[in-house]
């Protein structure tokens, strides 16, 4: 059985034979939007940003720094070891070492994922502790990027520790087990979640003051800061799940805004296949509005861009907190999307 503990770095170094490997070690692989102004301290805001490595030994320590947003929020981190079920743990102090021990002897592939979104603040990867750090297998050649709102972030999905209505708003976040990463792993692809809770195409909720067309190319999307070089990650597939926070709008205005956004996206992603998704948690009236308008939009743009598709989910998924999809439902959403992308791309 794998156990996890949060211990101080000095305690670990004093009582184990683990070596320290800094965050800029060439054997540590990062995927996602990261600020690497300081290569020894890559900083991530977005949900789903992940680091992977291969170690040898029975223990590993992951050293992270948390922004501790508003002196109140601590991020949740998901850690996956080999093919075992992931561990989800919340950081407890600004600099923490998340220590996984009691591993079988031998090599182990480690994935460390930021499971909370930019609203909760950034994390900084500081390095790892391991007996040996080994080269990792190459990343999958396939790449998928998921644009969206709280659903794509995995908000309100995980009640395994704290139920809905208890704790803080982010206690039920689980980006690692949201539909995007689940779909990507099923298709042997890299993933990138470019998502912010409350965001819309032309109207966002909760007075967040941004829309997706304004921030889609930022590292810190929530605060509309730090330009992201899209050439660093050119996905095979881009899914866009917007509209839940827009609500039912004037069809002409909504479609024109969506068309403008897609043209801007196409200038950044010239070869990507775009898939427009309706909202998995939409009520019947909104689901019908989104599906109808997306289908018409794809037909309208077909002559200028034939690499755009649309997909409507088979049912409403809203068993999680505040009508968001639950963990079980994210698995079902991922199954639908996996089958669609697999057929569409012949994967």
N, C-alpha and C positions, 0 to 999 in steps of 0.2 A: 504494500500500500504506500502511495506517495503522500508525504505530508509536507505542509508548507508552514513556514514561520517567518516573522519579520524580526530580524535581529540587526544589531549594529555592525558596521563594517569591521571595526576593531575587534569585536568579539569573534567574528568569523575568522579573521586572519590569525587571531591568537590561538584558536582551538582546532583549526583544520589545516590540511595541506593544500588548500586552494590557492591558486595564483590569480592575480588581478590582470584583466585584459581590458584596456580602455575602449571607449565607445567607437573610436576611429580605427580599431583593428580591422584589417582587410577581411578577416574571416566572419565578421558580423555583417549580415545582409539586412538592409532596410528597404521597406516598401511603403510608399505613401508620401504625402506632402510634408516635408521636413525643412525647417530652417537650419541650414548647416553652415551658417556664418562662422561658428566655432565648430570645427569638425569633431572635436572631442566631446561635444555636448549637443548632439542633434535634438532639436526641439519640435514637438508635434502638438498640434491643437485638435486636429480632426479625429473623429472616431475611426477605429479600424486600422490606424497606422500600426505597422508591426515590424519587429526585428526577429530574424531567425539565425540560428547558429547550430553547430554540431559540437558536442563536448564528449569527453571520455571521463568516466568516473561515476561515483554514486551520489554526488551532490552538485548543485549549481546555485549560485547567488546572482540575482539580477538587481543591479543598482540603478535606482531611478530617483529623479528629483521632481517634486510636484509644485506647481505654482501656488497651491493652497489659495485658490481664488476667493477673494473677499474674507480671507482668514477663516473660511468656513468649509469650503469644498475640498474634498480629496477624491482623486480619480480612482476608478476601478480598473484593474489590470487582469487580463485573461492570460493564463500560461498553459500551453499545451506541450506535453512531453510525448514524443513518438506518436503512437496511434491511440493513446489513452484519452479519456474525457478531459476537457480543459478544466483548469482550476481558476476560479474567479475570486479575486481578493481586492479589498480596498486598501489603499495606502493610508498610513496612520501618522506620518510625519513628513516634513518637507523633503528630507533625503532618507530613503528607505532601502534596505536590502531585502528583497523577497527571496527567501531561501527554500529551495526544494531539495529534500534529501530522501534517503532510503530508496534510491534508484537501483535497479539491478546493475551489476558490473558490466562495463562495456560502453559502446557508443550510444549517444542519445541525440535526437534532433529536437531542438527547443524553439518554440514560437512564443513571443511575448507581444501582446496586442493591447493597445489602448481601447478600453471598452466603453469609455464615456466620451461625450462630445466636447466641442470647443467651449460651450457655455460653462463647463466645469473647470476650465483652465488647461494649461499646457502640461505636458510632462517632458522631461529631458532624460534621454538615455545616457547614463554615466559610465556603463561598462558592465562586465560580468566577472564572477568568480568561478573558477573551474580548475580541476586538476590538469586537464589538457583541453585546449581549444583546437579543433580540427577544421579543415576545409569542408564547406557544406556543398551538397549537390547544387548544380546550376538551378536558378529560378525557372519555373515553368515559362515556356515561350509565349503562352497565351496570356492576354491581359484584358481585364474588364474594369470599367469605372462606373460607379453608381452615383448619380446625382439625385438628391432627394431631400426630404425633410426628416421629421422625428422618426418616421417609420423606418427609413433607411438607416438612421442612427441606432436603431434597436431600442429606442426609448420605451419604457413601460412594459418590457417583455418578460423580465426575469424576476419572478416572485419567490425564488428558491430560498432566499435568506430573509428578506423583508417584504411583507405583502403590500399590495396596493393600499394607499392611504396612510401608510406608516413610514416613518423615517423621512429622508429628504427626497426631493423630486428625482434625483439621479440614482437613487439606490436600486432601481429596477432596470437600469441601462445594461445592455449586453450587446455591444457591437459585434463581437467575435462570432456570436451565434445568431446574428441577424441574417436576413435572406441573402444579402450580397455576398459576404464571405462564404456562406453555406453553398451558394450556387457556384462560386468560383472554385471552391475546393472540390466540388463534385465534378467540375469540368477541367480539373487540373490546370487552373489559371491563377495568376496573380490577381489581387483585388485592390481597389482604391475607393474608399467611401468619401465622396465630396458632398457632405450633407450638413444641414443645420436645422435644429428643431424650430418649427414655426415659419419657415421660409416658404415663399411662394414665387410664382412666375411674375405676377404683376401686383399681387397683394399678399403681404405677410401678416401673420397674427401677432398678438401679444406685444405690439409696439416695438418690434425688434429693429425697425428702421432700415432694413436691407431687403433686397429681392435677389433671386438667384442670378439674373443677368448682370447684376452689379458686382457680385463677389465670386463668380464661378472660377475665376483665375487667380485666386488668392490662396496663400498658405494658411493664414488665419482668417478664415471666411467669416466667422461670427463678427469680428471687429473690422472687416474689410481692410486688412493690412497684409503687407508682404507679398509682392508679386510672385506667382508660381510659374516656373518655366514648363509649359506643357510639353515641350520636346523631351523632357526627362521621362515621361510616361505617355506613350502613344498607344492607347488601348485598341484591341481588335473590336471590342463591343463597348458602347456607351449606353447605359440605360438611364432614362430620365423619368422620375416619379414625382411629378409636381401637380398641384391642383387642389389638394386637400385644404390648404390654407387660403387659397384663392376663393374657394367656393364657387357657386354658380355665377358667372359673369356674362356680360354681353358677348355672344358667340363671335361676332365679327372682331371685336377688340381683342378678345382672348386669343383667337386664332392668329391674328396679325402679330401680336406680341410673341406668341410661340414661334411663328415663322421667322421673325427677326432674330430670336434667340438661337434657333437652329442654324440660321445662316452664319451667325457669329461663331457658333460652335464648330461649324464646318470649316471655317477659316483656320481654326486651331487644330482640328482633328480631320485632316483631309481624307484619310483612308478608313476611318472607323465606321462601323455599322451602328446606327442610332436605333434604339428601341424605346418608343414612347409607351410608358406604363400608365394605366389608370391607377387611382389610389386604392390600395388593398383594403383600407378601412372605411372607404366612402359609403355613405348610405345610398339607397337605390337611386334617388334623384340625382345626386352628384355623380355617382358612377355612370349613369346614363349620359349625363352632360359631357363628362370627360371622354368616354368611349366614342360618342358620336362626333365630337369635335376633333379628336385625335385621328380618327379614321378619315374624316374629310380633309384634314390637314395633310396627311400622308399622300392622299390622292392628288391634292392641289399642288404639292411640291414635287410630284413624281418626275415631271419633265426636267426639272433643274437638278434634282437629287433623288436618284432611285435607290439609294442605300439607307433609307429610313423605313422602319417598320413600326407597328403598334401591337401591343398585347393587352388584352383585358382579362383580368383575373376571374376565375370561375365563380367565386363567391366573396362575401364580405368577411374579412378577418378582423375581429375586434374584441377578443377575449382577454386582452391584457389590461393594463392600467389606463384609465381615461380613454377607453375604446381603441387603444392601440393593439396590434397583433401580439399574441403571447409567444413564448418560445416554441411551443408546439406548432402554432400557426406560422411562425417564420419558417419552420421546416417545410410546411405545406406550400407556402408561397415559393420557397426555393425550389421545391420539386416541380411546380408549374413552370417556373422561369428556366430551370435547367433543361427541361424537355424542349421548351421553345427554342432556346439558344442552340442547343445541340442539333436540332433539326435545321434551323436556319443557317447555321455556319458549317453544317456537316462535320461536327466534332464528335 
